[in-house]
Structures are given as C-alpha cells and as structure tokens.
Amino acid sequence: MWNMLWPILIVVGSNTVYNICTKSTPASVNAFASLTFTYLIAALCSAGLFFATAEEKNLVAELTKTNISSIALGVCIVGLEFGYICIYRAGWKVNTASVVANISLACVLLLVGFVLYKEAVSLRQLIGLTVCAVGLVLIAK
C-alpha cells in the first residue's frame, strides 16, 4: 500500500508548492529568465540526487542511456511551466486554474491511454469523464 501512496503524496505536495510558487512569480520578470533560473536549480538538485542515490556515480555514462524522450520531456516541461505562469498572469485563481487544467488533462489522458496504449476504458471511467466535463462547465460559470 505504501509503495502506491508515497509517490502520489510527493506529486500532490510538490504540485501544491509548485502552484503557489508559480503564482508568486513576479510579473515584472521575463518568464523565460525565471524558468532559466528555475531549471538551473532543478539541474543542481537532480545532479545532487543522482550522486546521492546512484550505485555507479558516472553521470555521463547514465546520460548516454537516455533517448529522445528526455529532450521531448524538457521541451514539454518548459511549455507546462510557461503555460502556468501565463495562466496566473492572465488572472486565473489558484483554486480554479489547476483544477481546470488537471481535469482537462485527465480527460485527455483517458483518451490517450485508449488510443495509443490500447488501455481498456470502462463504463465507470466514461461516467467519470462525463462528470469531469460537467464539472468543467460548472467551474467555468
């Protein structure tokens, strides 16, 4: 049970602080300058955690094992971060923006799982998708 729970707790906790920090990003700073500094800190944290957890401490050797997904993920993360900065600068509230984005994402990922990964979609999931759509309409009003 704990193996299933702790990663969710990390995601929820990190995402909570993430949204607070993103909303607190000064409007006077260029979003990409802020992201550059953010990713320098993230790179230092990632490198430090690599050396703290890896049995083989050869970072270059590990980096050679990556593929195009690492590049794509980097581009996607910048898009995600920039999008959230723009969401909050446009005036969205914390209690609404993340809910709308995450519900929308959940709906899209249900379809992605079905189409790309041939994952089964149950009647319960379809009902959940409908409830999410209704929720988005209610939140938007």
Phi and psi in radians as a Rosetta constraint file:
Dihedral C 1 N 2 CA 2 C 2 CIRCULARHARMONIC -1.068 0.35
Dihedral N 2 CA 2 C 2 N 3 CIRCULARHARMONIC -0.611 0.35
Dihedral C 2 N 3 CA 3 C 3 CIRCULARHARMONIC -1.078 0.35
Dihedral N 3 CA 3 C 3 N 4 CIRCULARHARMONIC -0.494 0.35
Dihedral C 3 N 4 CA 4 C 4 CIRCULARHARMONIC -1.499 0.35
Dihedral N 4 CA 4 C 4 N 5 CIRCULARHARMONIC -0.499 0.35
Dihedral C 4 N 5 CA 5 C 5 CIRCULARHARMONIC -1.494 0.35
Dihedral N 5 CA 5 C 5 N 6 CIRCULARHARMONIC -0.754 0.35
Dihedral C 5 N 6 CA 6 C 6 CIRCULARHARMONIC -1.068 0.35
Dihedral N 6 CA 6 C 6 N 7 CIRCULARHARMONIC -0.652 0.35
Dihedral C 6 N 7 CA 7 C 7 CIRCULARHARMONIC -1.145 0.35
Dihedral N 7 CA 7 C 7 N 8 CIRCULARHARMONIC -0.625 0.35
Dihedral C 7 N 8 CA 8 C 8 CIRCULARHARMONIC -1.130 0.35
Dihedral N 8 CA 8 C 8 N 9 CIRCULARHARMONIC -0.729 0.35
Dihedral C 8 N 9 CA 9 C 9 CIRCULARHARMONIC -1.086 0.35
Dihedral N 9 CA 9 C 9 N 10 CIRCULARHARMONIC -0.678 0.35
Dihedral C 9 N 10 CA 10 C 10 CIRCULARHARMONIC -1.123 0.35
Dihedral N 10 CA 10 C 10 N 11 CIRCULARHARMONIC -0.786 0.35
Dihedral C 10 N 11 CA 11 C 11 CIRCULARHARMONIC -1.095 0.35
Dihedral N 11 CA 11 C 11 N 12 CIRCULARHARMONIC -0.812 0.35
Dihedral C 11 N 12 CA 12 C 12 CIRCULARHARMONIC -1.148 0.35
Dihedral N 12 CA 12 C 12 N 13 CIRCULARHARMONIC -0.806 0.35
Dihedral C 12 N 13 CA 13 C 13 CIRCULARHARMONIC -1.094 0.35
Dihedral N 13 CA 13 C 13 N 14 CIRCULARHARMONIC -0.828 0.35
Dihedral C 13 N 14 CA 14 C 14 CIRCULARHARMONIC -1.122 0.35
Dihedral N 14 CA 14 C 14 N 15 CIRCULARHARMONIC -0.704 0.35
Dihedral C 14 N 15 CA 15 C 15 CIRCULARHARMONIC -1.183 0.35
Dihedral N 15 CA 15 C 15 N 16 CIRCULARHARMONIC -0.581 0.35
Dihedral C 15 N 16 CA 16 C 16 CIRCULARHARMONIC -1.115 0.35
Dihedral N 16 CA 16 C 16 N 17 CIRCULARHARMONIC -0.897 0.35
Dihedral C 16 N 17 CA 17 C 17 CIRCULARHARMONIC -1.125 0.35
Dihedral N 17 CA 17 C 17 N 18 CIRCULARHARMONIC -0.670 0.35
Dihedral C 17 N 18 CA 18 C 18 CIRCULARHARMONIC -0.970 0.35
Dihedral N 18 CA 18 C 18 N 19 CIRCULARHARMONIC -0.848 0.35
Dihedral C 18 N 19 CA 19 C 19 CIRCULARHARMONIC -1.178 0.35
Dihedral N 19 CA 19 C 19 N 20 CIRCULARHARMONIC -0.632 0.35
Dihedral C 19 N 20 CA 20 C 20 CIRCULARHARMONIC -1.113 0.35
Dihedral N 20 CA 20 C 20 N 21 CIRCULARHARMONIC -0.802 0.35
Dihedral C 20 N 21 CA 21 C 21 CIRCULARHARMONIC -1.151 0.35
Dihedral N 21 CA 21 C 21 N 22 CIRCULARHARMONIC -0.723 0.35
Dihedral C 21 N 22 CA 22 C 22 CIRCULARHARMONIC -1.119 0.35
Dihedral N 22 CA 22 C 22 N 23 CIRCULARHARMONIC -0.748 0.35
Dihedral C 22 N 23 CA 23 C 23 CIRCULARHARMONIC -1.146 0.35
Dihedral N 23 CA 23 C 23 N 24 CIRCULARHARMONIC -0.474 0.35
Dihedral C 23 N 24 CA 24 C 24 CIRCULARHARMONIC -1.510 0.35
Dihedral N 24 CA 24 C 24 N 25 CIRCULARHARMONIC -0.035 0.35
Dihedral C 24 N 25 CA 25 C 25 CIRCULARHARMONIC -1.116 0.35
Dihedral N 25 CA 25 C 25 N 26 CIRCULARHARMONIC 2.180 0.35
Dihedral C 25 N 26 CA 26 C 26 CIRCULARHARMONIC -1.022 0.35
Dihedral N 26 CA 26 C 26 N 27 CIRCULARHARMONIC 2.373 0.35
Dihedral C 26 N 27 CA 27 C 27 CIRCULARHARMONIC -1.160 0.35
Dihedral N 27 CA 27 C 27 N 28 CIRCULARHARMONIC -0.363 0.35
Dihedral C 27 N 28 CA 28 C 28 CIRCULARHARMONIC -1.379 0.35
Dihedral N 28 CA 28 C 28 N 29 CIRCULARHARMONIC -0.257 0.35
Dihedral C 28 N 29 CA 29 C 29 CIRCULARHARMONIC -1.603 0.35
Dihedral N 29 CA 29 C 29 N 30 CIRCULARHARMONIC 2.468 0.35
Dihedral C 29 N 30 CA 30 C 30 CIRCULARHARMONIC -1.093 0.35
Dihedral N 30 CA 30 C 30 N 31 CIRCULARHARMONIC 2.276 0.35
Dihedral C 30 N 31 CA 31 C 31 CIRCULARHARMONIC -0.987 0.35
Dihedral N 31 CA 31 C 31 N 32 CIRCULARHARMONIC -0.667 0.35
Dihedral C 31 N 32 CA 32 C 32 CIRCULARHARMONIC -1.330 0.35
Dihedral N 32 CA 32 C 32 N 33 CIRCULARHARMONIC -0.491 0.35
Dihedral C 32 N 33 CA 33 C 33 CIRCULARHARMONIC -1.158 0.35
Dihedral N 33 CA 33 C 33 N 34 CIRCULARHARMONIC -0.762 0.35
Dihedral C 33 N 34 CA 34 C 34 CIRCULARHARMONIC -1.070 0.35
Dihedral N 34 CA 34 C 34 N 35 CIRCULARHARMONIC -0.756 0.35
Dihedral C 34 N 35 CA 35 C 35 CIRCULARHARMONIC -1.142 0.35
Dihedral N 35 CA 35 C 35 N 36 CIRCULARHARMONIC -0.625 0.35
Dihedral C 35 N 36 CA 36 C 36 CIRCULARHARMONIC -1.053 0.35
Dihedral N 36 CA 36 C 36 N 37 CIRCULARHARMONIC -0.816 0.35
Dihedral C 36 N 37 CA 37 C 37 CIRCULARHARMONIC -1.142 0.35
Dihedral N 37 CA 37 C 37 N 38 CIRCULARHARMONIC -0.740 0.35
Dihedral C 37 N 38 CA 38 C 38 CIRCULARHARMONIC -0.991 0.35
Dihedral N 38 CA 38 C 38 N 39 CIRCULARHARMONIC -0.795 0.35
Dihedral C 38 N 39 CA 39 C 39 CIRCULARHARMONIC -1.333 0.35
Dihedral N 39 CA 39 C 39 N 40 CIRCULARHARMONIC -0.418 0.35
Dihedral C 39 N 40 CA 40 C 40 CIRCULARHARMONIC -1.144 0.35
Dihedral N 40 CA 40 C 40 N 41 CIRCULARHARMONIC -0.762 0.35
Dihedral C 40 N 41 CA 41 C 41 CIRCULARHARMONIC -1.115 0.35
Dihedral N 41 CA 41 C 41 N 42 CIRCULARHARMONIC -0.766 0.35
Dihedral C 41 N 42 CA 42 C 42 CIRCULARHARMONIC -1.072 0.35
Dihedral N 42 CA 42 C 42 N 43 CIRCULARHARMONIC -0.699 0.35
Dihedral C 42 N 43 CA 43 C 43 CIRCULARHARMONIC -1.129 0.35
Dihedral N 43 CA 43 C 43 N 44 CIRCULARHARMONIC -0.732 0.35
Dihedral C 43 N 44 CA 44 C 44 CIRCULARHARMONIC -1.125 0.35
Dihedral N 44 CA 44 C 44 N 45 CIRCULARHARMONIC -0.751 0.35
Dihedral C 44 N 45 CA 45 C 45 CIRCULARHARMONIC -1.096 0.35
Dihedral N 45 CA 45 C 45 N 46 CIRCULARHARMONIC -0.778 0.35
Dihedral C 45 N 46 CA 46 C 46 CIRCULARHARMONIC -1.104 0.35
Dihedral N 46 CA 46 C 46 N 47 CIRCULARHARMONIC -0.760 0.35
Dihedral C 46 N 47 CA 47 C 47 CIRCULARHARMONIC -1.123 0.35
Dihedral N 47 CA 47 C 47 N 48 CIRCULARHARMONIC -0.747 0.35
Dihedral C 47 N 48 CA 48 C 48 CIRCULARHARMONIC -1.081 0.35
Dihedral N 48 CA 48 C 48 N 49 CIRCULARHARMONIC -0.765 0.35
Dihedral C 48 N 49 CA 49 C 49 CIRCULARHARMONIC -1.185 0.35
Dihedral N 49 CA 49 C 49 N 50 CIRCULARHARMONIC -0.582 0.35
Dihedral C 49 N 50 CA 50 C 50 CIRCULARHARMONIC -1.037 0.35
Dihedral N 50 CA 50 C 50 N 51 CIRCULARHARMONIC -0.895 0.35
Dihedral C 50 N 51 CA 51 C 51 CIRCULARHARMONIC -1.181 0.35
Dihedral N 51 CA 51 C 51 N 52 CIRCULARHARMONIC -0.467 0.35
Dihedral C 51 N 52 CA 52 C 52 CIRCULARHARMONIC -1.348 0.35
Dihedral N 52 CA 52 C 52 N 53 CIRCULARHARMONIC -0.448 0.35
Dihedral C 52 N 53 CA 53 C 53 CIRCULARHARMONIC -1.978 0.35
Dihedral N 53 CA 53 C 53 N 54 CIRCULARHARMONIC -0.357 0.35
Dihedral C 53 N 54 CA 54 C 54 CIRCULARHARMONIC -1.390 0.35
Dihedral N 54 CA 54 C 54 N 55 CIRCULARHARMONIC 2.434 0.35
Dihedral C 54 N 55 CA 55 C 55 CIRCULARHARMONIC -1.252 0.35
Dihedral N 55 CA 55 C 55 N 56 CIRCULARHARMONIC -0.847 0.35
Dihedral C 55 N 56 CA 56 C 56 CIRCULARHARMONIC -1.601 0.35
Dihedral N 56 CA 56 C 56 N 57 CIRCULARHARMONIC 2.105 0.35
Dihedral C 56 N 57 CA 57 C 57 CIRCULARHARMONIC -1.569 0.35
Dihedral N 57 CA 57 C 57 N 58 CIRCULARHARMONIC 0.423 0.35
Dihedral C 57 N 58 CA 58 C 58 CIRCULARHARMONIC -1.668 0.35
Dihedral N 58 CA 58 C 58 N 59 CIRCULARHARMONIC 1.626 0.35
Dihedral C 58 N 59 CA 59 C 59 CIRCULARHARMONIC -1.125 0.35
Dihedral N 59 CA 59 C 59 N 60 CIRCULARHARMONIC -0.704 0.35
Dihedral C 59 N 60 CA 60 C 60 CIRCULARHARMONIC -1.067 0.35
Dihedral N 60 CA 60 C 60 N 61 CIRCULARHARMONIC -0.745 0.35
Dihedral C 60 N 61 CA 61 C 61 CIRCULARHARMONIC -1.087 0.35
Dihedral N 61 CA 61 C 61 N 62 CIRCULARHARMONIC -0.694 0.35
Dihedral C 61 N 62 CA 62 C 62 CIRCULARHARMONIC -1.160 0.35
Dihedral N 62 CA 62 C 62 N 63 CIRCULARHARMONIC -0.709 0.35
Dihedral C 62 N 63 CA 63 C 63 CIRCULARHARMONIC -1.116 0.35
Dihedral N 63 CA 63 C 63 N 64 CIRCULARHARMONIC -0.511 0.35
Dihedral C 63 N 64 CA 64 C 64 CIRCULARHARMONIC -1.236 0.35
Dihedral N 64 CA 64 C 64 N 65 CIRCULARHARMONIC -0.258 0.35
Dihedral C 64 N 65 CA 65 C 65 CIRCULARHARMONIC -1.469 0.35
Dihedral N 65 CA 65 C 65 N 66 CIRCULARHARMONIC -0.173 0.35
Dihedral C 65 N 66 CA 66 C 66 CIRCULARHARMONIC -1.307 0.35
Dihedral N 66 CA 66 C 66 N 67 CIRCULARHARMONIC 2.942 0.35
Dihedral C 66 N 67 CA 67 C 67 CIRCULARHARMONIC -2.333 0.35
Dihedral N 67 CA 67 C 67 N 68 CIRCULARHARMONIC -2.886 0.35
Dihedral C 67 N 68 CA 68 C 68 CIRCULARHARMONIC -1.065 0.35
Dihedral N 68 CA 68 C 68 N 69 CIRCULARHARMONIC -0.397 0.35
Dihedral C 68 N 69 CA 69 C 69 CIRCULARHARMONIC -1.103 0.35
Dihedral N 69 CA 69 C 69 N 70 CIRCULARHARMONIC -0.540 0.35
Dihedral C 69 N 70 CA 70 C 70 CIRCULARHARMONIC -1.172 0.35
Dihedral N 70 CA 70 C 70 N 71 CIRCULARHARMONIC -0.685 0.35
Dihedral C 70 N 71 CA 71 C 71 CIRCULARHARMONIC -1.169 0.35
Dihedral N 71 CA 71 C 71 N 72 CIRCULARHARMONIC -0.816 0.35
Dihedral C 71 N 72 CA 72 C 72 CIRCULARHARMONIC -1.080 0.35
Dihedral N 72 CA 72 C 72 N 73 CIRCULARHARMONIC -0.720 0.35
Dihedral C 72 N 73 CA 73 C 73 CIRCULARHARMONIC -1.101 0.35
Dihedral N 73 CA 73 C 73 N 74 CIRCULARHARMONIC -0.714 0.35
Dihedral C 73 N 74 CA 74 C 74 CIRCULARHARMONIC -1.046 0.35
Dihedral N 74 CA 74 C 74 N 75 CIRCULARHARMONIC -0.780 0.35
Dihedral C 74 N 75 CA 75 C 75 CIRCULARHARMONIC -1.140 0.35
Dihedral N 75 CA 75 C 75 N 76 CIRCULARHARMONIC -0.748 0.35
Dihedral C 75 N 76 CA 76 C 76 CIRCULARHARMONIC -1.112 0.35
Dihedral N 76 CA 76 C 76 N 77 CIRCULARHARMONIC -0.699 0.35
Dihedral C 76 N 77 CA 77 C 77 CIRCULARHARMONIC -1.125 0.35
Dihedral N 77 CA 77 C 77 N 78 CIRCULARHARMONIC -0.719 0.35
Dihedral C 77 N 78 CA 78 C 78 CIRCULARHARMONIC -1.079 0.35
Dihedral N 78 CA 78 C 78 N 79 CIRCULARHARMONIC -0.746 0.35
Dihedral C 78 N 79 CA 79 C 79 CIRCULARHARMONIC -1.076 0.35
Dihedral N 79 CA 79 C 79 N 80 CIRCULARHARMONIC -0.731 0.35
Dihedral C 79 N 80 CA 80 C 80 CIRCULARHARMONIC -1.092 0.35
Dihedral N 80 CA 80 C 80 N 81 CIRCULARHARMONIC -0.862 0.35
Dihedral C 80 N 81 CA 81 C 81 CIRCULARHARMONIC -1.121 0.35
Dihedral N 81 CA 81 C 81 N 82 CIRCULARHARMONIC -0.784 0.35
Dihedral C 81 N 82 CA 82 C 82 CIRCULARHARMONIC -1.095 0.35
Dihedral N 82 CA 82 C 82 N 83 CIRCULARHARMONIC -0.717 0.35
Dihedral C 82 N 83 CA 83 C 83 CIRCULARHARMONIC -1.059 0.35
Dihedral N 83 CA 83 C 83 N 84 CIRCULARHARMONIC -0.777 0.35
Dihedral C 83 N 84 CA 84 C 84 CIRCULARHARMONIC -1.155 0.35
Dihedral N 84 CA 84 C 84 N 85 CIRCULARHARMONIC -0.705 0.35
Dihedral C 84 N 85 CA 85 C 85 CIRCULARHARMONIC -1.033 0.35
Dihedral N 85 CA 85 C 85 N 86 CIRCULARHARMONIC -0.780 0.35
Dihedral C 85 N 86 CA 86 C 86 CIRCULARHARMONIC -1.158 0.35
Dihedral N 86 CA 86 C 86 N 87 CIRCULARHARMONIC -0.654 0.35
Dihedral C 86 N 87 CA 87 C 87 CIRCULARHARMONIC -0.998 0.35
Dihedral N 87 CA 87 C 87 N 88 CIRCULARHARMONIC -0.875 0.35
Dihedral C 87 N 88 CA 88 C 88 CIRCULARHARMONIC -1.248 0.35
Dihedral N 88 CA 88 C 88 N 89 CIRCULARHARMONIC -0.611 0.35
Dihedral C 88 N 89 CA 89 C 89 CIRCULARHARMONIC -1.183 0.35
Dihedral N 89 CA 89 C 89 N 90 CIRCULARHARMONIC -0.460 0.35
Dihedral C 89 N 90 CA 90 C 90 CIRCULARHARMONIC -1.346 0.35
Dihedral N 90 CA 90 C 90 N 91 CIRCULARHARMONIC -0.169 0.35
Dihedral C 90 N 91 CA 91 C 91 CIRCULARHARMONIC 1.873 0.35
Dihedral N 91 CA 91 C 91 N 92 CIRCULARHARMONIC 0.080 0.35
Dihedral C 91 N 92 CA 92 C 92 CIRCULARHARMONIC -1.094 0.35
Dihedral N 92 CA 92 C 92 N 93 CIRCULARHARMONIC 2.585 0.35
Dihedral C 92 N 93 CA 93 C 93 CIRCULARHARMONIC -1.525 0.35
Dihedral N 93 CA 93 C 93 N 94 CIRCULARHARMONIC 2.615 0.35
Dihedral C 93 N 94 CA 94 C 94 CIRCULARHARMONIC -1.034 0.35
Dihedral N 94 CA 94 C 94 N 95 CIRCULARHARMONIC -0.693 0.35
Dihedral C 94 N 95 CA 95 C 95 CIRCULARHARMONIC -1.324 0.35
Dihedral N 95 CA 95 C 95 N 96 CIRCULARHARMONIC -0.061 0.35
Dihedral C 95 N 96 CA 96 C 96 CIRCULARHARMONIC -2.046 0.35
Dihedral N 96 CA 96 C 96 N 97 CIRCULARHARMONIC -0.816 0.35
Dihedral C 96 N 97 CA 97 C 97 CIRCULARHARMONIC -1.007 0.35
Dihedral N 97 CA 97 C 97 N 98 CIRCULARHARMONIC -0.882 0.35
Dihedral C 97 N 98 CA 98 C 98 CIRCULARHARMONIC -1.157 0.35
Dihedral N 98 CA 98 C 98 N 99 CIRCULARHARMONIC -0.644 0.35
Dihedral C 98 N 99 CA 99 C 99 CIRCULARHARMONIC -1.115 0.35
Dihedral N 99 CA 99 C 99 N 100 CIRCULARHARMONIC -0.829 0.35
Dihedral C 99 N 100 CA 100 C 100 CIRCULARHARMONIC -1.089 0.35
Dihedral N 100 CA 100 C 100 N 101 CIRCULARHARMONIC -0.799 0.35
Dihedral C 100 N 101 CA 101 C 101 CIRCULARHARMONIC -1.111 0.35
Dihedral N 101 CA 101 C 101 N 102 CIRCULARHARMONIC -0.773 0.35
Dihedral C 101 N 102 CA 102 C 102 CIRCULARHARMONIC -1.288 0.35
Dihedral N 102 CA 102 C 102 N 103 CIRCULARHARMONIC -0.617 0.35
Dihedral C 102 N 103 CA 103 C 103 CIRCULARHARMONIC -1.160 0.35
Dihedral N 103 CA 103 C 103 N 104 CIRCULARHARMONIC -0.754 0.35
Dihedral C 103 N 104 CA 104 C 104 CIRCULARHARMONIC -1.059 0.35
Dihedral N 104 CA 104 C 104 N 105 CIRCULARHARMONIC -0.758 0.35
Dihedral C 104 N 105 CA 105 C 105 CIRCULARHARMONIC -1.074 0.35
Dihedral N 105 CA 105 C 105 N 106 CIRCULARHARMONIC -0.773 0.35
Dihedral C 105 N 106 CA 106 C 106 CIRCULARHARMONIC -1.037 0.35
Dihedral N 106 CA 106 C 106 N 107 CIRCULARHARMONIC -0.717 0.35
Dihedral C 106 N 107 CA 107 C 107 CIRCULARHARMONIC -1.137 0.35
Dihedral N 107 CA 107 C 107 N 108 CIRCULARHARMONIC -0.782 0.35
Dihedral C 107 N 108 CA 108 C 108 CIRCULARHARMONIC -1.120 0.35
Dihedral N 108 CA 108 C 108 N 109 CIRCULARHARMONIC -0.743 0.35
Dihedral C 108 N 109 CA 109 C 109 CIRCULARHARMONIC -1.200 0.35
Dihedral N 109 CA 109 C 109 N 110 CIRCULARHARMONIC -0.481 0.35
Dihedral C 109 N 110 CA 110 C 110 CIRCULARHARMONIC -1.087 0.35
Dihedral N 110 CA 110 C 110 N 111 CIRCULARHARMONIC -0.759 0.35
Dihedral C 110 N 111 CA 111 C 111 CIRCULARHARMONIC -1.211 0.35
Dihedral N 111 CA 111 C 111 N 112 CIRCULARHARMONIC -0.694 0.35
Dihedral C 111 N 112 CA 112 C 112 CIRCULARHARMONIC -1.079 0.35
Dihedral N 112 CA 112 C 112 N 113 CIRCULARHARMONIC -0.778 0.35
Dihedral C 112 N 113 CA 113 C 113 CIRCULARHARMONIC -1.035 0.35
Dihedral N 113 CA 113 C 113 N 114 CIRCULARHARMONIC -0.701 0.35
Dihedral C 113 N 114 CA 114 C 114 CIRCULARHARMONIC -1.208 0.35
Dihedral N 114 CA 114 C 114 N 115 CIRCULARHARMONIC -0.856 0.35
Dihedral C 114 N 115 CA 115 C 115 CIRCULARHARMONIC -1.325 0.35
Dihedral N 115 CA 115 C 115 N 116 CIRCULARHARMONIC -0.855 0.35
Dihedral C 115 N 116 CA 116 C 116 CIRCULARHARMONIC -1.494 0.35
Dihedral N 116 CA 116 C 116 N 117 CIRCULARHARMONIC -0.593 0.35
Dihedral C 116 N 117 CA 117 C 117 CIRCULARHARMONIC -1.976 0.35
Dihedral N 117 CA 117 C 117 N 118 CIRCULARHARMONIC 0.081 0.35
Dihedral C 117 N 118 CA 118 C 118 CIRCULARHARMONIC 0.976 0.35
Dihedral N 118 CA 118 C 118 N 119 CIRCULARHARMONIC 0.569 0.35
Dihedral C 118 N 119 CA 119 C 119 CIRCULARHARMONIC -1.321 0.35
Dihedral N 119 CA 119 C 119 N 120 CIRCULARHARMONIC 2.466 0.35
Dihedral C 119 N 120 CA 120 C 120 CIRCULARHARMONIC -1.203 0.35
Dihedral N 120 CA 120 C 120 N 121 CIRCULARHARMONIC 2.535 0.35
Dihedral C 120 N 121 CA 121 C 121 CIRCULARHARMONIC -2.058 0.35
Dihedral N 121 CA 121 C 121 N 122 CIRCULARHARMONIC 2.075 0.35
Dihedral C 121 N 122 CA 122 C 122 CIRCULARHARMONIC -1.540 0.35
Dihedral N 122 CA 122 C 122 N 123 CIRCULARHARMONIC 2.897 0.35
Dihedral C 122 N 123 CA 123 C 123 CIRCULARHARMONIC -1.049 0.35
Dihedral N 123 CA 123 C 123 N 124 CIRCULARHARMONIC -0.682 0.35
Dihedral C 123 N 124 CA 124 C 124 CIRCULARHARMONIC -1.065 0.35
Dihedral N 124 CA 124 C 124 N 125 CIRCULARHARMONIC -0.716 0.35
Dihedral C 124 N 125 CA 125 C 125 CIRCULARHARMONIC -1.149 0.35
Dihedral N 125 CA 125 C 125 N 126 CIRCULARHARMONIC -0.703 0.35
Dihedral C 125 N 126 CA 126 C 126 CIRCULARHARMONIC -1.120 0.35
Dihedral N 126 CA 126 C 126 N 127 CIRCULARHARMONIC -0.678 0.35
Dihedral C 126 N 127 CA 127 C 127 CIRCULARHARMONIC -1.129 0.35
Dihedral N 127 CA 127 C 127 N 128 CIRCULARHARMONIC -0.737 0.35
Dihedral C 127 N 128 CA 128 C 128 CIRCULARHARMONIC -1.057 0.35
Dihedral N 128 CA 128 C 128 N 129 CIRCULARHARMONIC -0.704 0.35
Dihedral C 128 N 129 CA 129 C 129 CIRCULARHARMONIC -1.075 0.35
Dihedral N 129 CA 129 C 129 N 130 CIRCULARHARMONIC -0.729 0.35
Dihedral C 129 N 130 CA 130 C 130 CIRCULARHARMONIC -1.132 0.35
Dihedral N 130 CA 130 C 130 N 131 CIRCULARHARMONIC -0.769 0.35
Dihedral C 130 N 131 CA 131 C 131 CIRCULARHARMONIC -1.070 0.35
Dihedral N 131 CA 131 C 131 N 132 CIRCULARHARMONIC -0.714 0.35
Dihedral C 131 N 132 CA 132 C 132 CIRCULARHARMONIC -1.066 0.35
Dihedral N 132 CA 132 C 132 N 133 CIRCULARHARMONIC -0.784 0.35
Dihedral C 132 N 133 CA 133 C 133 CIRCULARHARMONIC -1.067 0.35
Dihedral N 133 CA 133 C 133 N 134 CIRCULARHARMONIC -0.767 0.35
Dihedral C 133 N 134 CA 134 C 134 CIRCULARHARMONIC -1.091 0.35
Dihedral N 134 CA 134 C 134 N 135 CIRCULARHARMONIC -0.736 0.35
Dihedral C 134 N 135 CA 135 C 135 CIRCULARHARMONIC -1.036 0.35
Dihedral N 135 CA 135 C 135 N 136 CIRCULARHARMONIC -0.721 0.35
Dihedral C 135 N 136 CA 136 C 136 CIRCULARHARMONIC -1.090 0.35
Dihedral N 136 CA 136 C 136 N 137 CIRCULARHARMONIC -0.719 0.35
Dihedral C 136 N 137 CA 137 C 137 CIRCULARHARMONIC -1.098 0.35
Dihedral N 137 CA 137 C 137 N 138 CIRCULARHARMONIC -0.770 0.35
Dihedral C 137 N 138 CA 138 C 138 CIRCULARHARMONIC -1.133 0.35
Dihedral N 138 CA 138 C 138 N 139 CIRCULARHARMONIC -0.720 0.35
Dihedral C 138 N 139 CA 139 C 139 CIRCULARHARMONIC -1.155 0.35
Dihedral N 139 CA 139 C 139 N 140 CIRCULARHARMONIC -0.655 0.35
Dihedral C 139 N 140 CA 140 C 140 CIRCULARHARMONIC -1.221 0.35
Dihedral N 140 CA 140 C 140 N 141 CIRCULARHARMONIC -0.342 0.35
